[in-house]
Amino acid sequence: MLTYIQINAAKPRAKAWHLSDSQNLYLVIQPNGSKLWRFNCRFLDKQKKLHLGGWPTVSLAEARVRRDEARKKIAEEIDPALEKKARQDRGQVRRGQYL
């Protein structure tokens, strides 16, 4: 399992690389130094990569919670990626960005 010490010590390389946590959760370290949480899952026999947010905005504990929430939705046959997209679209409509 991943620790805060490992996350803070992770340095960017020439190509993006990742640090694995558990249950398909990992942190991608980009060449520019940004760190992004991702979760690999399968939904309806298709491989998906869910983007859970960036470090340090999304902490290790919060990334694990988001992963667990996504797993529950998948078990209920709800696509977490489509649900996130719909939630974002509703937010844009409220802000008046769509007519």
Secondary structure, 3 states (H helix, E strand, C coil): CCCHHHHHHCCCCCCCEEEECCCCEEEEECCCCCEEEEEEEEECCEEEEEEEEEECCCCHHHHHHHHHHHHHHHHCCCCHHHHHHHHHHHHHHHCCCCC
